[in-house]
Amino acid sequence: MKKPADFRPSVPTLEYPRVAAFQGRDAFDHAKAGLSHPIFSEMLYKPWEAAYAQSFRGITTDGHVMHGLFSLGQHGAPVVAMRQAVGYLWEQLSSDERQALSYAVDAREWRRWNNTEYYVYQQGLRLELVSPAVRQLILDVLKASLSEIGYQKTRDVMRLNHFLGELTNNTKVLGEWSFNFTLFGSPSDTEPWGWQVMGHHLALNCFVGGGQMILSPAFMGAEPTYADVGPWAGTRLFEAEESGGLEVMRSLTPFQRDQAVLFASNLAKDLPEGRRHRADQLHLGGAFHDNRIIPLEGLCCNQLSLEQKKKLLDLVKVFVEPLPEGPQKARLEEVEKHIDATYFCWIGGFGEDDTFYYRIQSPVVMIEFDHHSGVYLANELPAKFHIHTIVRTPNGNDYGIDLLRQHYAQSHHQESKPGDHGGHVGHTYPHSHLDSHSHNFSHTHDGHTHHHLHDHSNDHPPNKDKK
């Protein structure tokens, strides 16, 4: 195992501007301060709200969705265990908690995920605000849904977030439990539903329909990528994503490498204007970019040898390994089917100490890896100890929306537009516990109104099997 890059020289003092600004704040104070700050408001919040108002189309390469890529099927998702886990959670919730937790399966609120520490979208249950027992039951839902390594990575992201809070003296904003969990639809072995967990450096959107599972958009990151002291000393993330990318890059011939490398440096000063975003940096598929047009760039993988294709598919596997066994196998087969229409591009160097960005883009998956400059740590340039990763399902199947549309078509609900209804759901989903009993309610916190779906049937827990 290669020794990780040392983040200690970049640990800021409490006088460092960004660290000094949030001393003494909790998540609510910090969100309110962010909304009133012109940089956050103009750079992120206003563009987010504009994007959120758009109807969902999906990430495309040219503005046109490729149809016929996804189909309904049975992939062995652990739906029974997932449904049971939600059932046990539901029994322990108060009426208000159930209301806050629950949205319709086709709700627009799926699309409000983001990876910042700003708690501006206060939907679902906040893990730091629920009882320890409820928090554990939420974790049990994640554990039942993900592979063993996927659950471990999720918990490690949460723990490293707390470690960053310790480094910057504010675990109220950057804590292990600074995350929200939301339920979409009613847990079922056969009908569509799902869940979302989001917070700083973590956003997982898990859709299940029968035996199928879509786990995207999926964002995982860390600053720093490892802990060197404390109860989680030795925790380290994204080694395989980093080394696997380098392995693919170093396997290329000089001619292939020339095609793959878009820019030899990933520093802002060396890139064309507009190529690097102040917050997203080199990522293109981040929060609220559900409809972004991202042209294909780099090396077409039809030029790779069989051995090189295997290396690329091994790298893809690292990013989809949070999926449980059946859905993971189906996902890899789906990617392999489109390998000759897949592109691989790179920005930066590929030496041992170089920082870089890479993207794997195909009709059915888009993967991004990026070394970032400091946000709470003080490094002004990209560093190997601050990493962001993203997995997307382009052409309309993020959040499982294309599969949900197909399900509705089979059930004669063509009037539905999954992902666009929002809190004010115009139609009701007959297979959900959020059915004919449902109406909207809203509550106000810190001057902001938040809409949820209220359900008079909430006294009845989702269907689960008794042990």
Buried (B, 14 or more C-beta within 10 A) or exposed (E): EEEBBEBEEBBBEEEBEEBEEBEEBBBBBBBBBBBEBEEBBEBBBEBBEEBBEEEBBBBBBEEEBBEEBBEBEEBBBBBEBBBBBBBBBBEBBEEEBBBBBBBBBBBBBBBBBBBBBBBBBBBBBBBBEBEEEBBEBBBBBBBBBBBEEBBBBBBBBBBBBBBBBBBBBBBBBBBBBBBBBBBBBBBBBEBBBBBBBBBBBBBBBBBBBBBBBBBBBBBBBBBBBBBBEEEBEEBBBBBBBBBBBBBBBEBBEEEBBEBBBBBEBBBBEEBEEEBBBEBBBBBBBBBBBBBBEBEBBBBBBEBBEEEBBBBBBBBBBBBBBBBBEBBBBBBBEBBBEBBEBBBBBBBBBBEEEBBBBBBBBBBBBBBBBBBBBBBBBBBEBBBBBBBBBBBBBBBBBBBBBBBBBBBBEEEEBEEBBBBBBBBEBEEBBEBBBBBEEBEEEEEEEEEEEBBBBBBEBBEEBBBBEEE
